[in-house]
Amino acid sequence: MTDPLSDDIDEDLWNEASGRADAIRRFLKDNSGRNSAANIARLADELDLSRASVFRLIKLFREGGTVASLVERKRGRPVGHRTLDPAREEIIHAAINKHYLKKTRPSTSQLVRDVHADCLSAGLKPPHRRTIVARLEDVELRKRARRRGEHKIEKAVTAVPGTFRPARPLEVVQIDHTRADVFVVDEETREPLGRPWLTLAMDVHSRMVTGFYLAMDAPSRLSTSLCLLHFVFDKSAWLKERDIVEPWPVAGLPDRVHVDNGADFRSRAFKRGC
């Protein structure tokens, strides 16, 4: 099943679906579900669609209830789809680490030549220059600048210590992942299974934990999403299920969410989920 918030959804298609969702929400609110011919005609005129298309979109929105349910999928290869075989992917990444990320600052053209030479030596077809450049852009900018001795760039992308004081609760919530300093062991054999990952959301103003997600799996869009849901919703039922009598009076949508440069936070899926 396709992820409804997947990064392969084109930005223009997403924006179009957002506009349609807003119009349909207003329509359903103003007309209390009465789909009279005149009301449908006005909505069709607003969206510049046929009446049949409007009926279809209303049905989709009622079933899905989200912007993603109205996205028109484009045919063809999804954005970000990788078609290279693992062998050539490995050659590109090895060349970037071995030849490009050096203090001598070799050029991109030299990197392309190195990759082509390594592929030919391995009996593989060299990838296109654009493919190599795309993999190069996957490398974190700060790491690339540090390895290549590009001090101005490294300084520009490095956080500077300072003070940050929101005026009220839920104005800014920060989310991050950390590996818990504890080992989980097997219930029967007592063999260690590993250390769990904690995804934590904290209100910057009050310094109060607003929600969390704990799992053995490495951080991902799923763990981030479940942490978001946990801090947005009322905690009463969650506490009752665990026989916890202490109150946890935190719930609601934040004005802003601050995150670091992790891959799961940079994804379109995370932004659209927010």
C-alpha positions as CSV (number, residue, x, y, z in Angstrom):
1,M,0.0,0.0,0.0
2,T,1.4,3.4,-0.9
3,D,2.2,5.8,1.9
4,P,-0.4,8.7,1.6
5,L,2.3,11.2,2.7
6,S,5.1,9.7,0.6
7,D,7.9,11.9,-0.7
8,D,7.1,10.7,-4.2
9,I,4.0,13.0,-4.4
10,D,4.8,16.0,-6.6
11,E,4.7,19.4,-4.8
12,D,2.4,21.0,-7.4
13,L,0.0,18.1,-7.0
14,W,0.1,18.4,-3.3
15,N,-0.6,22.1,-3.4
16,E,-3.5,21.5,-5.8
17,A,-5.0,18.9,-3.4
18,S,-4.6,21.2,-0.4
19,G,-6.6,23.9,-2.2
20,R,-9.3,21.4,-3.1
21,A,-9.5,20.1,0.5
22,D,-10.0,23.6,1.8
23,A,-12.8,24.2,-0.6
24,I,-14.5,20.9,0.2
25,R,-14.2,21.5,3.9
26,R,-16.0,24.8,3.6
27,F,-18.6,23.3,1.3
28,L,-19.4,20.4,3.8
29,K,-19.5,22.8,6.7
30,D,-21.7,25.4,5.0
31,N,-24.1,22.9,3.5
32,S,-24.3,20.4,6.3
33,G,-23.9,17.5,3.8
34,R,-26.7,18.7,1.5
35,N,-25.4,18.1,-2.1
36,S,-28.0,20.1,-4.0
37,A,-27.5,20.7,-7.7
38,A,-26.9,24.4,-7.1
39,N,-24.4,23.9,-4.4
40,I,-22.5,21.3,-6.4
41,A,-22.5,23.7,-9.4
42,R,-21.0,26.5,-7.3
43,L,-18.2,24.2,-6.0
44,A,-17.5,22.9,-9.5
45,D,-17.2,26.5,-10.7
46,E,-14.8,27.3,-7.8
47,L,-12.6,24.3,-8.5
48,D,-12.9,24.6,-12.3
49,L,-14.0,20.9,-12.5
50,S,-17.0,19.0,-13.8
51,R,-19.8,18.1,-11.5
52,A,-18.9,14.4,-11.8
53,S,-15.3,15.2,-10.7
54,V,-16.6,17.2,-7.7
55,F,-18.8,14.3,-6.6
56,R,-15.8,12.0,-6.9
57,L,-13.6,14.3,-4.8
58,I,-16.3,14.8,-2.1
59,K,-16.6,11.0,-1.9
60,L,-12.8,10.6,-1.6
61,F,-12.5,13.3,1.0
62,R,-15.4,11.8,3.1
63,E,-13.7,8.4,3.0
64,G,-10.1,9.7,3.6
65,G,-10.6,13.0,5.4
66,T,-7.1,14.2,4.5
67,V,-5.3,16.2,1.8
68,A,-3.6,13.0,0.7
69,S,-6.9,11.4,-0.3
70,L,-7.3,14.1,-3.0
71,V,-3.9,13.9,-4.6
72,E,-3.9,13.0,-8.2
73,R,-1.1,10.5,-8.7
74,K,1.2,11.2,-11.7
75,R,2.3,8.3,-13.9
76,G,5.9,7.5,-14.3
77,R,8.9,7.0,-12.0
78,P,8.4,8.5,-8.5
79,V,10.5,11.4,-7.5
80,G,13.6,10.2,-5.7
81,H,13.3,6.7,-7.1
82,R,16.7,5.0,-7.4
83,T,17.3,2.6,-10.3
84,L,21.0,1.8,-9.9
85,D,22.1,-1.6,-8.9
86,P,23.7,-2.1,-5.5
87,A,27.2,-2.7,-7.0
88,R,27.3,0.7,-8.7
89,E,25.7,2.5,-5.7
90,E,28.6,1.0,-3.6
91,I,31.2,2.2,-6.1
92,I,29.8,5.8,-6.1
93,H,29.6,6.0,-2.3
94,A,33.1,4.5,-1.9
95,A,34.5,7.0,-4.5
96,I,32.9,9.9,-2.6
97,N,34.5,8.9,0.7
98,K,37.8,7.9,-0.8
99,H,38.4,10.5,-3.5
100,Y,36.1,13.5,-3.0
101,L,35.9,14.1,0.7
102,K,39.5,15.2,1.0
103,K,41.4,18.3,2.1
104,T,42.7,18.7,-1.4
105,R,39.2,19.5,-2.6
106,P,39.0,17.5,-5.8
107,S,36.4,18.7,-8.3
108,T,33.1,17.1,-9.1
109,S,34.4,16.3,-12.6
110,Q,37.3,14.4,-11.0
111,L,34.9,12.4,-8.9
112,V,32.9,11.5,-12.0
113,R,36.1,10.3,-13.7
114,D,37.0,8.2,-10.7
115,V,33.6,6.6,-10.5
116,H,33.6,5.8,-14.3
117,A,37.1,4.3,-14.0
118,D,36.1,2.1,-11.0
119,C,32.9,0.9,-12.8
120,L,34.8,0.0,-15.9
121,S,37.4,-1.9,-13.8
122,A,34.5,-3.8,-12.3
123,G,33.0,-4.6,-15.7
124,L,30.0,-2.3,-15.0
125,K,28.4,0.4,-17.1
126,P,29.4,3.9,-15.7
127,P,26.4,5.9,-14.4
128,H,25.5,9.3,-15.8
129,R,27.1,12.4,-14.3
130,R,23.7,13.5,-13.0
131,T,23.3,10.3,-11.0
132,I,26.7,10.8,-9.3
133,V,26.0,14.4,-8.5
134,A,22.7,13.4,-7.0
135,R,24.4,11.0,-4.6
136,L,26.9,13.7,-3.7
137,E,24.1,16.0,-2.7
138,D,22.9,13.3,-0.3
139,V,26.0,13.9,1.8
140,E,25.3,16.2,4.7
141,L,26.7,19.7,3.9
142,R,28.4,20.1,7.2
143,K,30.2,16.7,7.0
144,R,31.2,17.5,3.4
145,A,32.6,20.9,4.4
146,R,34.5,19.5,7.4
147,R,36.1,16.6,5.4
148,R,37.1,19.0,2.6
149,G,38.5,21.7,4.8
150,E,35.9,24.2,3.7
151,H,35.8,26.2,6.9
152,K,33.6,29.1,5.8
153,I,30.8,26.6,4.7
154,E,31.2,24.6,7.9
155,K,30.9,27.7,10.0
156,A,27.9,28.9,8.1
157,V,26.0,25.6,8.8
158,T,27.1,25.1,12.4
159,A,24.7,26.1,15.1
160,V,25.8,29.0,17.4
161,P,25.0,28.8,21.1
162,G,22.6,31.4,22.4
163,T,19.3,31.8,24.2
164,F,15.8,31.0,22.9
165,R,12.8,31.7,25.1
166,P,9.3,31.2,23.7
167,A,6.6,33.3,25.4
168,R,4.1,30.6,26.2
169,P,3.5,26.8,26.2
170,L,3.2,25.0,22.9
171,E,4.6,28.0,21.0
172,V,7.6,25.8,20.1
173,V,8.0,22.0,20.6
174,Q,11.4,20.3,19.9
175,I,11.6,16.7,18.8
176,D,14.7,14.5,18.7
177,H,15.9,10.9,19.0
178,T,18.3,9.3,21.4
179,R,19.4,5.8,22.3
180,A,18.3,5.0,25.8
181,D,21.1,4.1,28.3
182,V,19.5,0.8,29.2
183,F,19.6,-2.7,27.7
184,V,16.4,-4.7,27.0
185,V,16.8,-8.4,27.7
186,D,14.8,-11.5,26.6
187,E,11.9,-12.3,29.0
188,E,12.9,-15.9,29.3
189,T,16.6,-16.3,28.4
190,R,17.7,-12.9,29.8
191,E,19.9,-12.5,26.7
192,P,20.4,-8.9,25.8
193,L,18.3,-7.7,22.8
194,G,19.8,-4.2,22.5
195,R,19.2,-0.7,23.5
196,P,15.8,1.0,22.6
197,W,15.5,4.3,20.8
198,L,13.6,7.1,22.5
199,T,11.8,9.8,20.4
200,L,11.1,12.7,22.7
201,A,9.0,15.9,22.2
202,M,9.6,18.7,24.7
203,D,7.9,22.1,25.1
204,V,10.6,24.7,25.1
205,H,8.8,27.3,27.3
206,S,7.9,24.9,30.2
207,R,10.7,22.3,29.6
208,M,7.9,19.7,30.0
209,V,7.9,16.5,28.0
210,T,4.8,16.7,25.8
211,G,5.0,13.1,24.3
212,F,7.4,10.3,23.4
213,Y,7.7,7.0,21.5
214,L,10.0,4.2,22.7
215,A,10.9,1.3,20.4
216,M,13.7,-1.1,19.5
217,D,13.6,0.1,15.8
218,A,15.9,2.9,14.6
219,P,14.4,6.4,14.3
220,S,12.1,6.7,11.3
221,R,9.1,8.6,10.0
222,L,6.9,6.1,11.9
223,S,8.5,6.8,15.3
224,T,8.4,10.5,14.7
225,S,4.7,10.4,13.7
226,L,3.7,8.3,16.7
227,C,5.5,10.7,19.0
228,L,3.7,13.6,17.4
229,L,0.3,11.9,17.9
230,H,1.2,11.1,21.5
231,F,1.9,14.7,22.4
232,V,-1.0,16.2,20.5
233,F,-3.7,14.1,22.2
234,D,-5.0,14.2,25.8
235,K,-3.1,11.8,28.0
236,S,-5.9,10.7,30.4
237,A,-6.7,7.4,28.6
238,W,-3.1,6.6,28.1
239,L,-2.4,7.1,31.8
240,K,-5.4,5.1,32.9
241,E,-4.4,2.1,30.7
242,R,-1.1,2.0,32.7
243,D,-2.7,2.6,36.1
244,I,-0.8,5.9,36.5
245,V,-2.5,8.3,38.8
246,E,-0.2,11.3,38.4
247,P,-1.6,13.9,36.0
248,W,0.1,14.8,32.7
249,P,-1.7,18.0,31.6
250,V,-0.2,18.4,28.2
251,A,-2.1,18.2,24.9
252,G,-2.8,20.3,21.8
253,L,-1.3,21.4,18.5
254,P,2.0,23.4,18.7
255,D,2.6,26.6,16.7
256,R,6.0,25.3,15.6
257,V,8.0,22.1,15.7
258,H,11.8,22.4,15.8
259,V,13.9,19.4,14.6
260,D,17.5,18.7,13.5
261,N,18.7,17.7,10.1
262,G,17.8,14.0,10.4
263,A,16.6,12.3,7.2
264,D,13.2,11.5,8.7
265,F,12.7,15.2,9.6
266,R,13.8,16.5,6.1
267,S,11.2,14.3,4.3
268,R,8.2,15.7,2.6
269,A,6.1,13.1,4.4
270,F,7.1,14.7,7.8
271,K,6.3,18.2,6.6
272,R,2.9,17.2,5.2
273,G,2.1,15.2,8.3
274,C,2.6,18.3,10.3
